Amino acid sequence: MNLESQLKLEPHPEGGHFRRIYTSDAKVQTEHGERHAASSIHYLLTAEQPRARFHKVRSTILHYLQAGGPVQYVCIDAQGRLSETTLGYGEDQSLFLEVPPETWKASRLVEGAGHALVSEVVIPGFDWADHEYLDPSQLLEAVLMHLKTHHWLD
């Protein structure tokens, strides 16, 4: 039995597979309306689905590598700063990644990895109204902002 079946995952629009495993009963008020205080998913990338496309949400997302990997995350924060983090068990890798609100992120399996199972906690809880995919034209804008912020284009 494969992990998708074992964990009852379904295809995710970002790529990979997922299942929501927790939604808090508690609610919080945000500037965009009422949200659950927290939610959590299992998220799986496989050799057949090795990437998640760039997207952002209005919440903090905590990522915990559960199995497999390594998996690389590329993030572009609200100030246009790029960062890369690899979740894995090797040297210079981590088992945890915090992605702040309004940060673009994408992930991909590192070459040779068969899968990566990551659990994510979203605070406040995930709502599709708070989600946005990156238009490729926005990527250039974000990278240019980073270069300008760090005076690469002076």
Salt bridges, closest charged atoms under 4 A:
GLU4 OE2 - HIS17 ND1 3.91
GLU14 OE1 - HIS12 NE2 3.87
GLU14 OE2 - HIS55 NE2 3.28
GLU14 OE2 - HIS131 NE2 3.02
GLU31 OE2 - HIS32 NE2 3.64
GLU34 OE1 - LYS27 NZ 3.70
ASP77 OD2 - ARG81 NE 2.68
GLU102 OE1 - LYS56 NZ 3.31
GLU120 OE2 - HIS63 NE2 3.73
GLU120 OE2 - LYS105 NZ 3.71
ASP127 OD2 - ARG35 NH1 3.80
ASP130 OD2 - ARG35 NE 2.64
ASP130 OD1 - ARG58 NH1 2.80
ASP154 OD2 - HIS151 ND1 2.90
